[in-house]
Amino acid sequence: MYLPWFGHLEKTVTTHFHVIHTALDDYIPFCEYFIIPYLLWFGYVGWGIGYFYLKDRSEYFRLCAMLFTGMTIFLIVSTIYPNGHYLRPTTFARDNIFVHIVKWLYASDTATNLFPSIHVYNSIAVNIAVWRSDAFKHKHAMRCGSAILMVSIILSTMFLKQHSVFDVVTGMITAAGMYMIVYVNNPFRLPVRQEKYEQKLHRI
């Protein structure tokens, strides 16, 4: 459902959209080296889903709840409020492999359908799962590494001119709201209790 919906938006939202821009965007320079953490996002999110599915099923359900709900919110917003920006540079001060990768990114990904930033939102969701999971409770290097990667990915969206500061802030706000729902109110307590109940039965 998500990919066809997003693909439709990418094809239809091309010129007639609400322009996203903040004054802070003009002070953030373009830096092609941030393409590295930007692309690491795909592996980071994929790893998070796969790891927690195998190692911490209750955390997996919470992570999926955040990811799927965030994607749904993003698609609904993009459908109701078509948006885009004109932040991308047309010329580049340097010519290196990183610039070439950025050019490929620009050619394959339109500067539309931007907020809340899914790169930002999903990175926060995975990092929350890492810090909340008992599997990483005593693995401080992994937790810190996850946090550093999350911050790098968030910064990359702005330094690559893929997103406005507005997209980043709305991504953070959305993640904070979903954290309150998924972790504080925790609608997944029942499956967790069921799992513990099954473990007790197994011991008997």
C-alpha positions as CSV (number, residue, x, y, z in Angstrom):
1,M,0.0,0.0,0.0
2,Y,2.7,2.5,1.0
3,L,4.9,2.2,-2.1
4,P,2.1,2.5,-4.7
5,W,0.7,5.5,-2.8
6,F,4.0,7.2,-2.5
7,G,4.8,6.5,-6.2
8,H,1.5,8.1,-7.2
9,L,2.4,11.2,-5.2
10,E,5.8,11.4,-6.7
11,K,4.3,11.3,-10.2
12,T,1.4,13.7,-9.6
13,V,2.9,16.3,-7.2
14,T,5.4,18.0,-9.5
15,T,4.8,21.7,-10.0
16,H,1.6,22.7,-8.2
17,F,2.5,22.5,-4.5
18,H,2.9,24.5,-1.3
19,V,6.5,25.7,-1.1
20,I,8.2,24.7,2.2
21,H,10.9,27.2,3.4
22,T,12.2,28.7,6.5
23,A,14.8,31.5,7.1
24,L,17.1,28.9,8.8
25,D,17.3,26.9,5.5
26,D,19.3,29.8,3.9
27,Y,22.0,29.6,6.6
28,I,22.6,25.8,6.2
29,P,25.3,25.2,3.6
30,F,25.2,22.3,1.2
31,C,27.7,19.5,2.1
32,E,27.8,16.5,-0.1
33,Y,29.6,14.3,2.5
34,F,26.4,13.9,4.3
35,I,25.3,11.6,1.6
36,I,26.9,8.8,3.6
37,P,24.6,8.9,6.7
38,Y,21.7,9.8,4.4
39,L,22.1,6.5,2.6
40,L,22.9,4.6,5.8
41,W,19.3,5.3,6.8
42,F,18.1,2.5,4.6
43,G,20.3,-0.1,6.3
44,Y,19.6,1.4,9.7
45,V,15.8,1.1,9.4
46,G,16.1,-2.3,7.7
47,W,18.4,-3.6,10.4
48,G,16.1,-2.3,13.2
49,I,13.1,-4.1,11.8
50,G,15.0,-7.4,11.2
51,Y,16.9,-7.4,14.5
52,F,14.0,-6.7,16.8
53,Y,11.8,-9.2,14.9
54,L,14.4,-11.9,15.7
55,K,15.6,-10.8,19.2
56,D,12.9,-8.7,20.9
57,R,9.4,-9.3,19.6
58,S,7.6,-6.9,21.9
59,E,10.0,-4.1,20.8
60,Y,9.5,-5.1,17.2
61,F,5.7,-4.5,17.5
62,R,6.3,-1.1,19.1
63,L,8.8,-0.2,16.4
64,C,6.4,-1.3,13.6
65,A,3.6,0.6,15.2
66,M,5.7,3.8,15.1
67,L,7.0,3.2,11.6
68,F,3.7,2.3,10.0
69,T,1.7,5.0,11.7
70,G,4.4,7.6,10.7
71,M,4.3,6.5,7.1
72,T,0.5,6.7,7.1
73,I,0.6,10.2,8.6
74,F,3.2,11.3,6.0
75,L,1.2,10.0,3.1
76,I,-2.1,11.6,4.3
77,V,-0.4,14.9,4.8
78,S,1.3,14.8,1.4
79,T,-2.0,13.9,-0.2
80,I,-4.1,16.6,1.5
81,Y,-1.3,19.3,1.4
82,P,1.0,18.8,-1.6
83,N,4.3,20.3,-0.8
84,G,7.8,20.7,-2.1
85,H,10.9,23.0,-2.0
86,Y,13.4,24.8,-4.1
87,L,16.4,24.4,-1.8
88,R,18.6,22.1,-4.0
89,P,21.7,23.7,-5.5
90,T,21.9,23.9,-9.3
91,T,25.7,24.1,-9.3
92,F,28.3,22.5,-7.1
93,A,31.5,24.0,-5.8
94,R,33.3,20.6,-5.9
95,D,33.4,17.7,-8.3
96,N,33.8,14.4,-6.5
97,I,32.2,11.0,-6.0
98,F,29.9,12.3,-3.3
99,V,28.6,15.0,-5.5
100,H,27.9,12.5,-8.2
101,I,26.0,10.3,-5.8
102,V,24.0,13.4,-4.7
103,K,23.2,14.2,-8.4
104,W,21.9,10.6,-8.7
105,L,19.8,11.1,-5.6
106,Y,18.3,14.3,-7.0
107,A,17.5,12.7,-10.3
108,S,15.8,9.7,-8.7
109,D,14.0,11.5,-5.8
110,T,11.8,14.6,-6.4
111,A,11.9,17.6,-4.1
112,T,8.3,17.1,-3.2
113,N,6.3,15.3,-0.5
114,L,8.6,16.4,2.3
115,F,6.9,16.7,5.7
116,P,7.0,15.3,8.2
117,S,10.4,13.9,7.2
118,I,10.3,10.2,7.1
119,H,14.1,10.1,7.2
120,V,14.0,12.0,10.5
121,Y,10.9,10.2,11.9
122,N,12.1,6.6,11.2
123,S,15.6,7.3,12.5
124,I,14.2,8.5,15.8
125,A,11.9,5.5,15.9
126,V,14.7,3.0,15.5
127,N,16.9,4.8,18.0
128,I,14.1,4.8,20.5
129,A,13.7,1.0,20.1
130,V,17.5,0.5,20.6
131,W,17.5,2.6,23.8
132,R,14.3,1.0,25.2
133,S,15.1,-2.6,24.4
134,D,16.5,-4.9,27.1
135,A,18.7,-6.4,24.4
136,F,20.9,-3.2,24.4
137,K,20.5,-2.4,28.1
138,H,24.2,-3.0,28.8
139,K,25.6,-2.3,25.3
140,H,26.5,1.3,25.7
141,A,28.6,1.4,22.6
142,M,25.7,0.2,20.4
143,R,23.3,2.7,22.0
144,C,25.6,5.6,21.6
145,G,26.4,4.5,18.0
146,S,22.8,4.4,17.2
147,A,22.2,7.9,18.7
148,I,25.2,9.3,16.7
149,L,23.9,7.7,13.5
150,M,20.4,9.1,14.1
151,V,21.7,12.6,14.6
152,S,23.9,12.3,11.5
153,I,21.0,11.2,9.4
154,I,18.8,14.0,10.7
155,L,21.5,16.6,9.8
156,S,22.1,15.0,6.4
157,T,18.5,15.8,5.3
158,M,19.3,19.5,5.8
159,F,22.9,19.6,4.6
160,L,22.0,17.7,1.4
161,K,19.1,20.1,0.9
162,Q,16.7,17.2,0.8
163,H,14.5,18.7,3.5
164,S,13.7,22.1,5.1
165,V,14.2,22.7,8.8
166,F,10.4,22.7,8.9
167,D,10.3,19.1,7.7
168,V,12.8,18.1,10.3
169,V,10.9,19.8,13.2
170,T,7.6,18.3,12.1
171,G,9.3,14.9,11.9
172,M,10.5,15.3,15.4
173,I,7.2,16.4,16.7
174,T,5.4,13.5,15.1
175,A,7.9,11.1,16.6
176,A,7.5,12.6,20.0
177,G,3.7,12.3,19.7
178,M,3.9,8.7,18.6
179,Y,6.4,7.9,21.4
180,M,3.8,9.1,23.9
181,I,1.2,6.8,22.4
182,V,3.3,3.7,21.8
183,Y,5.6,3.8,24.8
184,V,3.9,5.8,27.5
185,N,0.3,4.7,26.9
186,N,1.7,1.4,25.5
187,P,-1.2,-0.3,23.7
188,F,1.1,-3.4,23.3
189,R,1.1,-4.4,26.9
190,L,-1.3,-7.2,26.3
191,P,0.9,-9.0,23.8
192,V,3.9,-8.6,26.1
193,R,1.9,-10.0,29.0
194,Q,0.7,-12.9,26.8
195,E,4.3,-13.7,26.0
196,K,5.3,-13.8,29.7
197,Y,2.2,-16.0,30.4
198,E,3.3,-18.4,27.7
199,Q,6.8,-18.5,29.2
200,K,5.4,-19.4,32.6
201,L,3.3,-22.2,31.1
202,H,6.3,-23.6,29.3
203,R,8.2,-23.7,32.6
204,I,5.4,-25.6,34.3
